[in-house]
Amino acid sequence: MVVNKATVETTVKFTWTVNNFSDLMYNCNDGKLYSPSFFTGPHPCGSLMTMEEFLNANYGFLVNDTCIIVAEVSLNDIDASFGSELVYFKGVGKVEKDYVELLEKSCSKHPSLIQSLVKKNRSQGFIQRGFTALGRVLHFLNTKKLKDMINDDDACKELQDLWDELVVFGFDDLTWLEPHVKSALSMKGYVESEQMVTKLKGDVVDLEDKIKSLKANVAAAKSDLEGTKLQLATAEKGFVKRNLNDELDHGLS
């Protein structure tokens, strides 16, 4: 069976106005200026220009300390819905069927998820992309295992990218989800932490055994001490210490 993948081309013209350029140039520590985020289809994008490019007269000119950059971004991308069934979700638009159950649960526990975007008068397309981004994060956490985050560098990068994309949409409250994302991302250092804990537990056992051994030696020494004291008391009975330099007594004095 031959399957045709739907290729979608999305083009966005983005205008970036940099005001007070001289102040930005003075405060720019890394020599780079970053544009605000914008979207090409469902994908968040950003522009980057180095200070050298801004100062190159071949690229244009500053007018009244203001620079205007116009960027046209085209994205040829295989349709994200390829191989997945799209269904309507709570009137916000279409999302992948695999995400619906998780989104239903999250919206049931956190009703503000939909309200936070609706009350901001976001477009249906924006809200749809927002819930798609949320569904991707939830689906990732629901299908991956701890070992995946330990052994696969790409998995950590994927989750971080999905989370960064989700944050862009401006849901009012993601504090219920953020700890789980951070926990998953922290698994990379889990092996080192586990090895350290195992080593320290072994050290504790060794020291406890050493203390037990020392206590046994102390108890034995105390017993020896008491026996020696008794021997000393017996030996001292009738013993008179004498000066060995004294003359011998012949009884004729």
NORURWO-V670748 format. One record per run of one state. SS is the DSSP state (a for helix, b for strand, c for the rest). FROM is the first residue (numbers start at 0). LEN is the number of residues. Records with the same first field share a line. If there is no record, write none. Layout:
SS->FROM-LEN ; FROM-LEN
//
This chain:
c->0-6 ; 18-2 ; 27-4 ; 34-3 ; 40-2 ; 45-2 ; 54-2 ; 59-3 ; 63-2 ; 78-7 ; 88-5 ; 109-2 ; 118-5 ; 143-2 ; 151-1 ; 168-6 ; 236-17
b->6-12 ; 31-3 ; 37-3 ; 42-3 ; 47-3 ; 62-1 ; 65-13 ; 85-3 ; 93-3
a->20-7 ; 50-4 ; 56-3 ; 96-13 ; 111-7 ; 123-20 ; 145-6 ; 152-16 ; 174-62
//
